[in-house]
Amino acid sequence: MKTFALRLKPDRDLKQALKEFVYLNNIQSGYILTAVGSLKQAKIRFAARSETTFFLEKFEIVSLVGTLSLAGIHLHIALANRDGKMIGGHLDNDCLIYTTAEIVIGESENFIFTREVNEQTGFKELIIMPSFQ
């Protein structure tokens, strides 16, 4: 397994920064190992909804999980507000870093992740292929 670590500074878009990092490091089969930090605004899609919800408030990043590759990223985030109330869902663009985001990414050398539209779900779903290194 390869590992990567990054720290995102204030005002960076979390999803876009991760996409850029994947591209710059040619990550074929990545996944989030750990992540902590804070957001000053969030945009997430809740389960079984097609629209995203925008929040203009500060949150702690409690969890960030998912897969990353050149074919696309699929991430879910859990956030806590100033009262400790939790929300979570599918990470979207416009989640802006408040103070920091410290993220560690792993990459498997055994697989290549791609994505194809699944007729049943209508979403680009993960396809796992063996790596022939």
Secondary structure, DSSP 8 states (H G I E B T S, - for coil): -EEEEEEE-TT-BHHHHHHHHHHHTT-SSEEEEEEEEEEEEEEEE-TT-SS-EEE-S-EEEEEEEEEEETTEEEEEEEEE-TT--EEEEEE-S--EEEEEEEEEEEE-SSEEEEEEE-TTT-SEEEEEEE---
